[in-house]
């Protein structure tokens, strides 16, 4: 593994592990059940796969060239994250669900993870600006970029399921009524604030 690849892996790991809407929505679902948390984590990884594919294909350049499209996606993403936050806070008024009551087949957590990540228009632009920095001069650009994109997806497939499993492991304590209410309040508030920030950025742009 060359030095640039090691450096990129470190940078990408920091980006993937950075707390944000993805992290918060995975934690929220992992509190429901291990299955829901892992499904949500896989959804987030699927969203990252979409973004990296767009970056490799150069589609992210379109978002930069067409501000109205970028703004629309930003508003949609902010609205969805805000919806999740308000819904989470609204759940505090209801009796706590028994573990697994909201897990269903895993389709909803998977969809939540995917949509939360996929509706972030900054992600493909970040990848579009980051990936070329780690493509050595003279090397096959497409193959190298695909390798970098694969590293990002693999990191997500390791990190987010690990977060879900850790939360589930601590579930006995986290699912106690008082602790569960506190965690739901924190995650709901975090998602709500993130959604408001995204909406505000979209309206200002």
Contact map, one row per residue, 1 for C-alpha under 8 A:
1110110000000000000000000000000000000000000000000000000000000000000000000000000000000000000000000000000000000000000000000000000000000000000000000000000000000000000000000000000000000000000000000000000000000
1111110000000000000000000000000000000000000000000000000000000000000000000000000000000000000000000000000000000000000000000000000000000000000000000000000000000000000000000000000000000000000000000000000000000
1111111000000000000000000000000000000000000000000000000000000000000000000000000000000000000000000000000000000000000000000000000000000000000000000000000000000000000000000000000000000000000000000000000000000
0111111100000000000000000000000000000000000000000000000000000000000000000000000000000000000000000000000000000000000000000000000000000100000000000000000000000000000000000000000000000000000000000000000000000
1111111110000000000000000000000000000000000000000000000000000000000000000000000000000000000000000000000000000000000000000000000000000100000000000001000000000000000000000000000000000000000000000000000000000
1111111111000000000000000000000000000000000000000000000000000000000000000000000000000000000000000000000000000000000000000000000000000000000000000000000000000000000000000000000000000000000000000000000000000
0011111111100000000000000000000000000000000000000000000000000000000000000000000000000000000000000000000000000000000000000000000000000000000000000000000000000000000000000000000000000000000000000000000000000
0001111111110000000000000000000000000000000000000000000000000000000000000000000000000000000000000000000000000000000000000000000000000100000000000001000000000000000000000000000000000000000000000000000000000
0000111111111000000000000000000000000000000000000000000000000000000000000000000000000000000000000000000000000000000000000000000000000000000000000000001100000000000000000000000000000000000000000000000000000
0000011111111100000000000000000000000000000000000000000000000000000000000000000000000000000000000000000000000000000000000000000000000000000000000000000000000000000000000000000000000000000000000000000000000
0000001111111110000000000000000000000000000000000000000000000000000000000000000000000000000000000000000000000000000000000000000000000000000000000000000000000000000000000000000000000000000000000000000000000
0000000111111111000000000000000000000000000000000000000000000000000000000000000000000000000000000000000000000000000000000000000000000000000000000000001100100000000000000000000000000000000000000000000000000
0000000011111111100000000000000000000000000000000000000000000000000000000000000000000000000000000000000000000000000000000000000000000000000000000000000100100000000000000000000000000000000000000000000000000
0000000001111111110000000000000000000000000000000000000000000000000000000000000000000000000000000000000000000000000000000000000000000000000000000000000000000000000000000000000000000000000000000000000000000
0000000000111111110000000000000000000000000000000000000000000000000000000000000000000000000000000000000000000000000000000000000000000000000000000000000000000000000000000000000000000000000000000000000000000
0000000000011111110000000000000000000000000000000000000000000000000000000000000000000000000000000000000000000000000000000000000000000000000000000000000100110010000000000000000000000000000000000000000000000
0000000000001111111000100000000000000000000000000000000000000000000000000000000000000000000000000000000000000000000000000000000000000000000000000000000000000010000000000000000000000000000000000000000000000
0000000000000111111100100000000000000000000000000000000000000000000000000000000000000000000000000000000000000000000000000000000000000000000000000000000000000000000000000000000000000000000000000000000000000
0000000000000000111111110000000000000000000000000000000000000000000000000000000000000000000000000000000000000000000000000000000000000000000000000000000000000000000000000000000000000000000000000000000000000
0000000000000000011111110000000000000000000000000000000000000000000000000000000000000000000000000000000000000000000000000000000000000000000000000000000000000000000000000000000000000000000000000100000000000
0000000000000000001111111000000000000000000000000000000000000000000000000000000010000000000000000000000000000000000110000000000000000000000000000000000000000000000000000000000000000000000001100100000000000
0000000000000000001111111100000000000000000100000000000000000000000000000000000000000000000000000000000000000000100110000000000000000000000000000000000000000000000000000000000000000000000000000000000000000
0000000000000000111111111110000000000000000000000000000000000000000000000000000000000000000000000000000000000000000000000000000000000000000000000000000000000001000000000000000000000000000000000000000000000
0000000000000000001111111111000000000000000000000000000000000000000000000000000000000000000000000000000000000000000000000000000000000000000000000000000000000000000000000000000000000000001001100000000000000
0000000000000000000011111111100000000001000000000000000000000000000000000000000000000000000000000000000000000001100000000000000000000000000000000000000000000000000000000000000000000000001000100000000000000
0000000000000000000001111111110000001101100000000000000000000000000000000000000000000000000000000000000000000000100000000000000000000000000000000000000000000001001100000000000000000000000000000000000000000
0000000000000000000000111111111000001000000000000000000000000000000000000000000000000000000000000000000000000000000000000000000000000000000000000000000000000000001100100000000000000000001000000000000000000
0000000000000000000000011111111100001000000000000000000000000000000000000000000000000000000000000000000000000000000000000000000000000000000000000000000000000000000000000000000000000001001000000000000000000
0000000000000000000000001111111110011001000000000000000000000000000000000000000000000000000000000000001000001000000000000000000000000000000000000000000000000000000100000000000000000000000000000000000000000
0000000000000000000000000111111111111100000000000000000000000000000000000000000000000000000000000000000000000000000000000000000000000000000000000000000000000000000110110000000000000000000000000000000000000
0000000000000000000000000011111111001000000000000000000000000000000000000000000000000000000000000010000000000000000000000000000000000000000000000000000000000000000000110010011000010000000000000000000000000
0000000000000000000000000001111111011000000000000000000000000000000000000000000000000000000000000011111000000000000000000000000000000000000000000000000000000000000000000000000000000000000000000000000000000
0000000000000000000000000000111111111000000000000000000000000000000000000000000000000000000000000011001000000000000000000000000000000000000000000000000000000000000000010000000000000000000000000000000000000
0000000000000000000000000000011111111100000000000000000000000000000000000000000000000000000000000000000000000000000000000000000000000000000000000000000000000000000110010000000000000000000000000000000000000
0000000000000000000000000000010011111110000000000000000000000000000000000000000000000000000000000000001001000000000000000000000000000000000000000000000000000000000000000000000000000000000000000000000000000
0000000000000000000000000000110111111111000000000000000000000000000000000000000000000000000000000000001101001100000000000000000000000000000000000000000000000000000000000000000000000000000000000000000000000
0000000000000000000000000111111111111111100000000000000000000000000000000000000000000000000000000000000000001000000000000000000000000000000000000000000000000000100110010000000000000000000000000000000000000
0000000000000000000000000100010001111111110000000000000000000000000000000000000000000000000000000000000000000000000000000000000000000000000000000000000000000001100110000000000000000000000000000000000000000
0000000000000000000000000000000000111111111000000000000000000000000000000000000000000000000000000000000001101100100000000000000000000000000000000000000000000000000000000000000000000000000000000000000000000
0000000000000000000000001100100000011111111100000000000000000000000000000000000000000000000000000000000001001111110000000000000000000000000000000000000000000000000000000000000000000000000000000000000000000
0000000000000000000000000100000000001111111110000000000000000000000000000000000000000000000000000000000000000100100000000000000000000000000000000000000000001001100100000000000000000000000000000000000000000
0000000000000000000000000000000000000111111111000000000000000000000000000000000000000000000000000000000000000100110000000000000000000000000000000000000000001001100000000000000000000000000000000000000000000
0000000000000000000000000000000000000011111111100000000000000000000000000000000000000000000000000000000000001111111000000000000000000000000000000000000000000000000000000000000000000000000000000000000000000
0000000000000000000001000000000000000001111111110000000000000000000000000000000000000000000000000000000000000100111111000000000000000000000000000000000000010001000000000000000000000000000000000000000000000
0000000000000000000000000000000000000000111111111000000000000000000000000000000000000000000000000000000000000000010000000000000000000000000000000000000010011001000000000000000000000000000000000000000000000
0000000000000000000000000000000000000000011111111100000000000000000000000000000000000000000000000000000000000000010000000000000000000000000000000000000010000000000000000000000000000000000000000000000000000
0000000000000000000000000000000000000000001111111110000000000000000000000000000000000000000000000000000000000000111111000000000000000000000000000000000000000000000000000000000000000000000000000000000000000
0000000000000000000000000000000000000000000111111111000000000000000000000000000000000000000000000000000000000000000011000000000000000000000000000000000110010000000000000000000000000000000000000000000000000
0000000000000000000000000000000000000000000011111111100000000000000000000000000000000000000000000000000000000000000000000000000000000000000000000000100010000000000000000000000000000000000000000000000000000
0000000000000000000000000000000000000000000001111111110000000000000000000000000000000000000000000000000000000000000001000000000000000000000000000000000000000000000000000000000000000000000000000000000000000
0000000000000000000000000000000000000000000000111111111000000000000000000000000000000000000000000000000000000000000001000011001000000000000000000000000000000000000000000000000000000000000000000000000000000
0000000000000000000000000000000000000000000000011111111100000000000000000000000000000000000000000000000000000000000000000001001000000000000000000000100100000000000000000000000000000000000000000000000000000
0000000000000000000000000000000000000000000000001111111110000000000000000000000000000000000000000000000000000000000000000000000000000000000000000000100000000000000000000000000000000000000000000000000000000
0000000000000000000000000000000000000000000000000111111111110000000000000000000000000000000000000000000000000000000000000001000000000000000000000000000000000000000000000000000000000000000000000000000000000
0000000000000000000000000000000000000000000000000011111111111000000000000000000000000000000000000000000000000000000000000001101100000000000000000000000000000000000000000000000000000000000000000000000000000
0000000000000000000000000000000000000000000000000001111111100000000000000000000000000000000000000000000000000000000000000000000100000000000001001100100000000000000000000000000000000000000000000000000000000
0000000000000000000000000000000000000000000000000000111111110000000000000000000000000000000000000000000000000000000000000000000000000000000000000000000000000000000000000000000000000000000000000000000000000
0000000000000000000000000000000000000000000000000000011111111100000000000000000000000000000000000000000000000000000000000000000100000000000000000000000000000000000000000000000000000000000000000000000000000
0000000000000000000000000000000000000000000000000000011111111110000000000000000000000000000000000000000000000000000000000000000000000000000000000000000000000000000000000000000000000000000000000000000000000
0000000000000000000000000000000000000000000000000000011011111111000000000000000000000000000000000000000000000000000000000001100100000000000000000000000000000000000000000000000000000000000000000000000000000
0000000000000000000000000000000000000000000000000000001001111111100000000000000000000000000000000000000000000000000000000000100100000000000000000000000000000000000000000000000000000000000000000000000000000
0000000000000000000000000000000000000000000000000000000001111111110000000000000000000000000000000000000000000000000000000000000000000000000000000000000000000000000000000000000000000000000000000000000000000
0000000000000000000000000000000000000000000000000000000000111111111011000000000000000000000000000000000000000000000000001000100000000000000000000000000000000000000000000000000000000000000000000000000000000
0000000000000000000000000000000000000000000000000000000000011111111001000000000000000000000000000000000000000000000000000000100000000000000000000000000000000000000000000000000000000000000000000000000000000
0000000000000000000000000000000000000000000000000000000000001111111000000000000000000000000000000000000000000000000000000000000000000000000000000000000000000000000000000000000000000000000000000000000000000
0000000000000000000000000000000000000000000000000000000000000111111111000000000000000000000000000000000000000000000000000000000000000000000000000000000000000000000000000000000000000000000000000000000000000
0000000000000000000000000000000000000000000000000000000000000011111111100000000000000000000000000000000000000000000000000000000000000000000000000000000000000000000000000000000000000000000000000000000000000
0000000000000000000000000000000000000000000000000000000000000000011111110000000000000000000000000000000000000000000000000000000000000000000000000000000000000000000000000000000000000000000000000000000000000
0000000000000000000000000000000000000000000000000000000000000010011111111000000000000000000000000000000000000000000000000000000000000000000000000000000000000000000000000000000000000000000000000000000000000
0000000000000000000000000000000000000000000000000000000000000011011111111100000000000000000000000000000000000000000000001000000000000000000000000000000000000000000000000000000000000000000000000000000000000
0000000000000000000000000000000000000000000000000000000000000000001111111110000000000000000000000000000000000000000000000000000000000000000000000000000000000000000000000000000000000000000000000000000001101
0000000000000000000000000000000000000000000000000000000000000000000111111111000000000000000000000000000000000000000000000000000000000000000000000000000000000000000000000000000000000000000000000000000001000
0000000000000000000000000000000000000000000000000000000000000000000011111111100000000000000000000000000000000000000000111000000000000000000000000000000000000000000000000000000000000000000000000000000000000
0000000000000000000000000000000000000000000000000000000000000000000001111111110000000000000000000000000000000000000000111000000000000000000000000000000000000000000000000000000000000000000000000000011011000
0000000000000000000000000000000000000000000000000000000000000000000000111111111000000000000000000000000000000000000000000000000000000000000000000000000000000000000000000000000000000000000000000000011001100
0000000000000000000000000000000000000000000000000000000000000000000000011111111100000000000000000000000000000000000000100000000000000000000000000000000000000000000000000000000000000000000000000000000000000
0000000000000000000000000000000000000000000000000000000000000000000000001111111110000000000000000000000000000000000100111000000000000000000000000000000000000000000000000000000000000000000000000010010000000
0000000000000000000000000000000000000000000000000000000000000000000000000111111111000000000000000000000000000000000000000000000000000000000000000000000000000000000000000000000000000000000000000111111000000
0000000000000000000000000000000000000000000000000000000000000000000000000011111111100000000000000000000000000000000000000000000000000000000000000000000000000000000000000000000000000000000000000011001000000
0000000000000000000000000000000000000000000000000000000000000000000000000001111111110000000000000000000000000000000100000000000000000000000000000000000000000000000000000000000000000000000000000010000000000
0000000000000000000010000000000000000000000000000000000000000000000000000000111111111000000000000000000000000000000100000000000000000000000000000000000000000000000000000000000000000000000000110110000000000
0000000000000000000000000000000000000000000000000000000000000000000000000000011111111100000000000000000000000000000000000000000000000000000000000000000000000000000000000000000000000000000000111111000000000
0000000000000000000000000000000000000000000000000000000000000000000000000000001111111110000000000000000000000000000000000000000000000000000000000000000000000000000000000000000000000000000000010010000000000
0000000000000000000000000000000000000000000000000000000000000000000000000000000111111111000000000000000000000000000000000000000000000000000000000000000000000000000000000000000000000000000100110000000000000
0000000000000000000000000000000000000000000000000000000000000000000000000000000011111111100000000000000000000000000000000000000000000000000000000000000000000000000000000000000000000000001111111010000000000
0000000000000000000000000000000000000000000000000000000000000000000000000000000001111111110000000000000000000000000000000000000000000000000000000000000000000000000000000000000000000000000110110000000000000
0000000000000000000000000000000000000000000000000000000000000000000000000000000000111111111000000000000000000000000000000000000000000000000000000000000000000000000000000000000000000000000100000000000000000
0000000000000000000000000000000000000000000000000000000000000000000000000000000000011111111100000000000000000000000000000000000000000000000000000000000000000000000000000000000000000001101100000000000000000
0000000000000000000000000000000000000000000000000000000000000000000000000000000000001111111110000000000000000000000000000000000000000000000000000000000000000000000000000000000000000001100110000000000000000
0000000000000000000000000000000000000000000000000000000000000000000000000000000000000111111111000000000000000000000000000000000000000000000000000000000000000000000000000000000000000000000000000000000000000
0000000000000000000000000000000000000000000000000000000000000000000000000000000000000011111111000000000000000000000000000000000000000000000000000000000000000000000000000000000000000000000000000000000000000
0000000000000000000000000000000000000000000000000000000000000000000000000000000000000001111111110000000000000000000000000000000000000000000000000000000000000000000000000000000000001001100000000000000000000
0000000000000000000000000000000000000000000000000000000000000000000000000000000000000000111111100000000000000000000000000000000000000000000000000000000000000000000000000000000000000000000000000000000000000
0000000000000000000000000000000000000000000000000000000000000000000000000000000000000000011111110000000000000000000000000000000000000000000000000000000000000000000000000000000000000000000000000000000000000
0000000000000000000000000000000000000000000000000000000000000000000000000000000000000000000111111000000000000000000000000000000000000000000000000000000000000000000000000000000000000000000000000000000000000
0000000000000000000000000000000000000000000000000000000000000000000000000000000000000000000101111100000000000000000000000000000000000000000000000000000000000000000000000000000010000000000000000000000000000
0000000000000000000000000000000000000000000000000000000000000000000000000000000000000000000000111111110000000000000000000000000000000000000000000000000000000000000000000000000000000000000000000000000000000
0000000000000000000000000000000000000000000000000000000000000000000000000000000000000000000000011111100000000000000000000000000000000000000000000000000000000000000000000000000000000000000000000000000000000
0000000000000000000000000000001110000000000000000000000000000000000000000000000000000000000000001111110000000000000000000000000000000000000000000000000000000000000000000000000000000000000000000000000000000
0000000000000000000000000000000110000000000000000000000000000000000000000000000000000000000000001111111100000000000000000000000000000000000000000000000000000000000000000000000000000000000000000000000000000
0000000000000000000000000000000100000000000000000000000000000000000000000000000000000000000000001111111100000000000000000000000000000000000000000000000000000000000000000000000000000000000000000000000000000
0000000000000000000000000000000100000000000000000000000000000000000000000000000000000000000000001011111100000000000000000000000000000000000000000000000000000000000000000000000000000000000000000000000000000
0000000000000000000000000000100110110000000000000000000000000000000000000000000000000000000000000001111111011000000000000000000000000000000000000000000000000000000000000000000000000000000000000000000000000
0000000000000000000000000000000000010000000000000000000000000000000000000000000000000000000000000001111111110000000000000000000000000000000000000000000000000000000000000000000000000000000000000000000000000
0000000000000000000000000000000000000000000000000000000000000000000000000000000000000000000000000000001111110000000000000000000000000000000000000000000000000000000000000000000000000000000000000000000000000
0000000000000000000000000000000000110011000000000000000000000000000000000000000000000000000000000000001111111100000000000000000000000000000000000000000000000000000000000000000000000000000000000000000000000
0000000000000000000000000000000000000010000000000000000000000000000000000000000000000000000000000000000111111110000000000000000000000000000000000000000000000000000000000000000000000000000000000000000000000
0000000000000000000000000000000000000000000000000000000000000000000000000000000000000000000000000000001111111111000000000000000000000000000000000000000000000000000000000000000000000000000000000000000000000
0000000000000000000000000000100000011011001000000000000000000000000000000000000000000000000000000000001001111111100000000000000000000000000000000000000000000000000000000000000000000000000000000000000000000
0000000000000000000000000000000000010011111100000000000000000000000000000000000000000000000000000000000001111111110000000000000000000000000000000000000000000000000000000000000000000000000000000000000000000
0000000000000000000000000000000000000001001000000000000000000000000000000000000000000000000000000000000000111111111000000000000000000000000000000000000000000000000000000000000000000000000000000000000000000
0000000000000000000000001000000000000001001000000000000000000000000000000000000000000000000000000000000000011111111100000000000000000000000000000000000000000000000000000000000000000000000000000000000000000
0000000000000000000001001100000000000011111100100000000000000000000000000000000000000000000000000000000000001111111110000000000000000000000000000000000000000000000000000000000000000000000000000000000000000
0000000000000000000000000000000000000001011111100000000000000000000000000000000000000000000000000000000000000111111111000000000000000000000000000000000000000000000000000000000000000000000000000000000000000
0000000000000000000000000000000000000000001100100000000000000000000000000000000000000000000000000000000000000011111111100000000000000000000000000000000000000000000000000000000000000000000000000000000000000
0000000000000000000011000000000000000000000100100000000000000000000000000000100110000000000000000000000000000001111111110000000000000000000000000000000000000000000000000000000000000000000000000000000000000
0000000000000000000011000000000000000000000100110000000000000000000000000000000000000000000000000000000000000000111111110000000000000000000000000000000000000000000000000000000000000000000000000000000000000
0000000000000000000000000000000000000000000100110110000000000000000000000000000000000000000000000000000000000000011111111000000000000000000000000000000000000000000000000000000000000000000000000000000000000
0000000000000000000000000000000000000000000000000000000000000000000000001101100000000000000000000000000000000000001111111000000000000000000000000000000000000000000000000000000000000000000000000000000000000
0000000000000000000000000000000000000000000000000000000000000000000000001100100000000000000000000000000000000000000111111110000000000000000000000000000000000000000000000000000000000000000000000000000000000
0000000000000000000000000000000000000000000000000000000000000010000001001100100000000000000000000000000000000000000001111111100000000000000000000000000000000000000000000000000000000000000000000000000000000
0000000000000000000000000000000000000000000000000000000000000000000000000000000000000000000000000000000000000000000000011111110000000000000000000000000000000000000000000000000000000000000000000000000000000
0000000000000000000000000000000000000000000000000010000000000000000000000000000000000000000000000000000000000000000000011111111000000000000000000000000000000000000000000000000000000000000000000000000000000
0000000000000000000000000000000000000000000000000011011000010000000000000000000000000000000000000000000000000000000000001111111100000000000000000000000000000000000000000000000000000000000000000000000000000
0000000000000000000000000000000000000000000000000000001000011011000000000000000000000000000000000000000000000000000000001111111110000000000000000000000000000000000000000000000000000000000000000000000000000
0000000000000000000000000000000000000000000000000000000000000000000000000000000000000000000000000000000000000000000000000111111111000000000000000000000000000000000000000000000000000000000000000000000000000
0000000000000000000000000000000000000000000000000011001000000000000000000000000000000000000000000000000000000000000000000011111111100000000000000000000000000000000000000000000000000000000000000000000000000
0000000000000000000000000000000000000000000000000000001101011000000000000000000000000000000000000000000000000000000000000001111111110000000000000000000000000000000000000000000000000000000000000000000000000
0000000000000000000000000000000000000000000000000000000000000000000000000000000000000000000000000000000000000000000000000000111111111000000000000000000000000000000000000000000000000000000000000000000000000
0000000000000000000000000000000000000000000000000000000000000000000000000000000000000000000000000000000000000000000000000000011111111100000000000000000000000000000000000000000000000000000000000000000000000
0000000000000000000000000000000000000000000000000000000000000000000000000000000000000000000000000000000000000000000000000000001111111110000000001001100000000000000000000000000000000000000000000000000000000
0000000000000000000000000000000000000000000000000000000000000000000000000000000000000000000000000000000000000000000000000000000111111110000000001000000000000000000000000000000000000000000000000000000000000
0000000000000000000000000000000000000000000000000000000000000000000000000000000000000000000000000000000000000000000000000000000011111111000000000000000000000000000000000000000000000000000000000000000000000
0001100100000000000000000000000000000000000000000000000000000000000000000000000000000000000000000000000000000000000000000000000001111111000000000000000000000000000000000000000000000000000000000000000000000
0000000000000000000000000000000000000000000000000000000000000000000000000000000000000000000000000000000000000000000000000000000000111111101010011000000000000000000000000000000000000000000000000000000000000
0000000000000000000000000000000000000000000000000000000000000000000000000000000000000000000000000000000000000000000000000000000000001111111000000000000000000000000000000000000000000000000000000000000000000
0000000000000000000000000000000000000000000000000000000000000000000000000000000000000000000000000000000000000000000000000000000000000011111000000000000000000000000000000000000000000000000000000000000000000
0000000000000000000000000000000000000000000000000000000000000000000000000000000000000000000000000000000000000000000000000000000000000001111100000000000000000000000000000000000000000000000000000000000000000
0000000000000000000000000000000000000000000000000000000000000000000000000000000000000000000000000000000000000000000000000000000000000011111110010000000000000000000000000000000000000000000000000000000000000
0000000000000000000000000000000000000000000000000000000000000000000000000000000000000000000000000000000000000000000000000000000000000000011111110000000000000000000000000000000000000000000000000000000000000
0000000000000000000000000000000000000000000000000000000000000000000000000000000000000000000000000000000000000000000000000000000000000010001111111000000000000000000000000000000000000000000000000000000000000
0000000000000000000000000000000000000000000000000000000100000000000000000000000000000000000000000000000000000000000000000000000000000000000111111100000000000000000000000000000000000000000000000000000000000
0000000000000000000000000000000000000000000000000000000000000000000000000000000000000000000000000000000000000000000000000000000000000000000111111110000000000000000000000000000000000000000000000000000000000
0000000000000000000000000000000000000000000000000000000000000000000000000000000000000000000000000000000000000000000000000000000000000010001111111111000000000000000000000000000000000000000000000000000000000
0000000000000000000000000000000000000000000000000000000100000000000000000000000000000000000000000000000000000000000000000000000000110010000011111111100000000000000000000000000000000000000000000000000000000
0000000000000000000000000000000000000000000000000000000100000000000000000000000000000000000000000000000000000000000000000000000000000000000001111111110000000000000000000000000000000000000000000000000000000
0000000000000000000000000000000000000000000000000000000000000000000000000000000000000000000000000000000000000000000000000000000000000000000000111111111000000000000000000000000000000000000000000000000000000
0000100100000000000000000000000000000000000000000000000000000000000000000000000000000000000000000000000000000000000000000000000000100000000000011111111100000000000000000000000000000000000000000000000000000
0000000000000000000000000000000000000000000000001001100100000000000000000000000000000000000000000000000000000000000000000000000000100000000000001111111110000000000000000000000000000000000000000000000000000
0000000000000000000000000000000000000000000000000000000000000000000000000000000000000000000000000000000000000000000000000000000000000000000000000111111111000000000000000000000000000000000000000000000000000
0000000010010000000000000000000000000000000000000000000000000000000000000000000000000000000000000000000000000000000000000000000000000000000000000011111111100000000000000000000000000000000000000000000000000
0000000010011001000000000000000000000000000000010001000000000000000000000000000000000000000000000000000000000000000000000000000000000000000000000001111111110000000000000000000000000000000000000000000000000
0000000000000000000000000000000000000000000011011000000000000000000000000000000000000000000000000000000000000000000000000000000000000000000000000000111111111000000000000000000000000000000000000000000000000
0000000000000000000000000000000000000000000000000000000000000000000000000000000000000000000000000000000000000000000000000000000000000000000000000000011111111100000000000000000000000000000000000000000000000
0000000000011001000000000000000000000000000000000000000000000000000000000000000000000000000000000000000000000000000000000000000000000000000000000000001111111110000000000000000000000000000000000000000000000
0000000000000001000000000000000000000000000110010000000000000000000000000000000000000000000000000000000000000000000000000000000000000000000000000000000111111111000000000000000000000000000000000000000000000
0000000000000000000000000000000000000000110010000000000000000000000000000000000000000000000000000000000000000000000000000000000000000000000000000000000011111111100000000000000000000000000000000000000000000
0000000000000000000000000000000000000000000000000000000000000000000000000000000000000000000000000000000000000000000000000000000000000000000000000000000001111111110000000000000000000000000000000000000000000
0000000000000001100000000000000000000000000000000000000000000000000000000000000000000000000000000000000000000000000000000000000000000000000000000000000000111111111000000000000000000000000000000000000000000
0000000000000000000000100100000000000100110110000000000000000000000000000000000000000000000000000000000000000000000000000000000000000000000000000000000000011111111100000000000000000000000000000000000000000
0000000000000000000000000000000000001100110000000000000000000000000000000000000000000000000000000000000000000000000000000000000000000000000000000000000000001111111110000000000000000000000000000000000000000
0000000000000000000000000000000000000000000000000000000000000000000000000000000000000000000000000000000000000000000000000000000000000000000000000000000000000111111111000000000000000000000000000000000000000
0000000000000000000000000110000000000000000000000000000000000000000000000000000000000000000000000000000000000000000000000000000000000000000000000000000000000011111111100000000000000000000000000000000000000
0000000000000000000000000110110001001100100000000000000000000000000000000000000000000000000000000000000000000000000000000000000000000000000000000000000000000001111111110000000000000000000000000000000000000
0000000000000000000000000000010001001100000000000000000000000000000000000000000000000000000000000000000000000000000000000000000000000000000000000000000000000000111111111000000000000000000000000000000000000
0000000000000000000000000000000000000000000000000000000000000000000000000000000000000000000000000000000000000000000000000000000000000000000000000000000000000000011111111100000000000000000000000000000000000
0000000000000000000000000010011000000000000000000000000000000000000000000000000000000000000000000000000000000000000000000000000000000000000000000000000000000000001111111110010000000000000000000000000000000
0000000000000000000000000000011011001000000000000000000000000000000000000000000000000000000000000000000000000000000000000000000000000000000000000000000000000000000111111111000000000000000000000000000000000
0000000000000000000000000000000000000000000000000000000000000000000000000000000000000000000000000000000000000000000000000000000000000000000000000000000000000000000011111111000000000000000000000000000000000
0000000000000000000000000000000000000000000000000000000000000000000000000000000000000000000000000000000000000000000000000000000000000000000000000000000000000000000001111111110000000000000000000000000000000
0000000000000000000000000000001000000000000000000000000000000000000000000000000000000000000000000000000000000000000000000000000000000000000000000000000000000000000000111111111000000000000000000000000000000
0000000000000000000000000000000000000000000000000000000000000000000000000000000000000000000000000000000000000000000000000000000000000000000000000000000000000000000000011111111100000000000000000000000000000
0000000000000000000000000000000000000000000000000000000000000000000000000000000000000000000000000000000000000000000000000000000000000000000000000000000000000000000000000111111100100000000000000000000000000
0000000000000000000000000000001000000000000000000000000000000000000000000000000000000000000000000000000000000000000000000000000000000000000000000000000000000000000000100111111100110010000000000000000000000
0000000000000000000000000000001000000000000000000000000000000000000000000000000000000000000000000000000000000000000000000000000000000000000000000000000000000000000000000011111110110000000000000000000000000
0000000000000000000000000000000000000000000000000000000000000000000000000000000000000000000000000000000000000000000000000000000000000000000000000000000000000000000000000001111111110000000000000000000000000
0000000000000000000000000000000000000000000000000000000000000000000000000000000000000000000000010000000000000000000000000000000000000000000000000000000000000000000000000000001111111000000000000000000000000
0000000000000000000000000000000000000000000000000000000000000000000000000000000000000000000000000000000000000000000000000000000000000000000000000000000000000000000000000000000111111100000000000000000000000
0000000000000000000000000000000000000000000000000000000000000000000000000000000000000000000000000000000000000000000000000000000000000000000000000000000000000000000000000000111111111110000000000000000000000
0000000000000000000000000000001000000000000000000000000000000000000000000000000000000000000000000000000000000000000000000000000000000000000000000000000000000000000000000000011111111111000000000000000000000
0000000000000000000000000000000000000000000000000000000000000000000000000000000000000000000100000000000000000000000000000000000000000000000000000000000000000000000000000000000011111111100000000000000000000
0000000000000000000000000000000000000000000000000000000000000000000000000000000000000000000000000000000000000000000000000000000000000000000000000000000000000000000000000000000001111111110000000000000000000
0000000000000000000000000000000000000000000000000000000000000000000000000000000000000000000000000000000000000000000000000000000000000000000000000000000000000000000000000000010000111111111000000000000000000
0000000000000000000000000001000000000000000000000000000000000000000000000000000000000001100100000000000000000000000000000000000000000000000000000000000000000000000000000000000000011111111100000000000000000
0000000000000000000000000000000000000000000000000000000000000000000000000000000000000001100100000000000000000000000000000000000000000000000000000000000000000000000000000000000000001111111110000000000000000
0000000000000000000000000000000000000000000000000000000000000000000000000000000000000000000000000000000000000000000000000000000000000000000000000000000000000000000000000000000000000111111111000000000000000
0000000000000000000000011011000000000000000000000000000000000000000000000000000000001001000000000000000000000000000000000000000000000000000000000000000000000000000000000000000000000011111111100000000000000
0000000000000000000000000000000000000000000000000000000000000000000000000000000000011111100000000000000000000000000000000000000000000000000000000000000000000000000000000000000000000001111111110000000000000
0000000000000000000000000000000000000000000000000000000000000000000000000000000000001100100000000000000000000000000000000000000000000000000000000000000000000000000000000000000000000000111111111000000000000
0000000000000000000010010000000000000000000000000000000000000000000000000000000000001000000000000000000000000000000000000000000000000000000000000000000000000000000000000000000000000000011111111100000000000
0000000000000000000010011000000000000000000000000000000000000000000000000000000011011100000000000000000000000000000000000000000000000000000000000000000000000000000000000000000000000000001111111110000000000
0000000000000000000000000000000000000000000000000000000000000000000000000000000011111100000000000000000000000000000000000000000000000000000000000000000000000000000000000000000000000000000111111111000000000
0000000000000000000000000000000000000000000000000000000000000000000000000000000001001000000000000000000000000000000000000000000000000000000000000000000000000000000000000000000000000000000011111111100000000
0000000000000000000110000000000000000000000000000000000000000000000000000000010011000000000000000000000000000000000000000000000000000000000000000000000000000000000000000000000000000000000001111111110000000
0000000000000000000000000000000000000000000000000000000000000000000000000000111111101000000000000000000000000000000000000000000000000000000000000000000000000000000000000000000000000000000000111111111000000
0000000000000000000000000000000000000000000000000000000000000000000000000000011001000000000000000000000000000000000000000000000000000000000000000000000000000000000000000000000000000000000000011111111100000
0000000000000000000000000000000000000000000000000000000000000000000000000000010000000000000000000000000000000000000000000000000000000000000000000000000000000000000000000000000000000000000000001111111110000
0000000000000000000000000000000000000000000000000000000000000000000000000110110000000000000000000000000000000000000000000000000000000000000000000000000000000000000000000000000000000000000000000111111111000
0000000000000000000000000000000000000000000000000000000000000000000000000110011000000000000000000000000000000000000000000000000000000000000000000000000000000000000000000000000000000000000000000011111111100
0000000000000000000000000000000000000000000000000000000000000000000000000000000000000000000000000000000000000000000000000000000000000000000000000000000000000000000000000000000000000000000000000001111111110
0000000000000000000000000000000000000000000000000000000000000000000000000100000000000000000000000000000000000000000000000000000000000000000000000000000000000000000000000000000000000000000000000000111111111
0000000000000000000000000000000000000000000000000000000000000000000000110110000000000000000000000000000000000000000000000000000000000000000000000000000000000000000000000000000000000000000000000000011111111
0000000000000000000000000000000000000000000000000000000000000000000000100010000000000000000000000000000000000000000000000000000000000000000000000000000000000000000000000000000000000000000000000000001111111
0000000000000000000000000000000000000000000000000000000000000000000000000000000000000000000000000000000000000000000000000000000000000000000000000000000000000000000000000000000000000000000000000000000111111
0000000000000000000000000000000000000000000000000000000000000000000000100000000000000000000000000000000000000000000000000000000000000000000000000000000000000000000000000000000000000000000000000000000011111
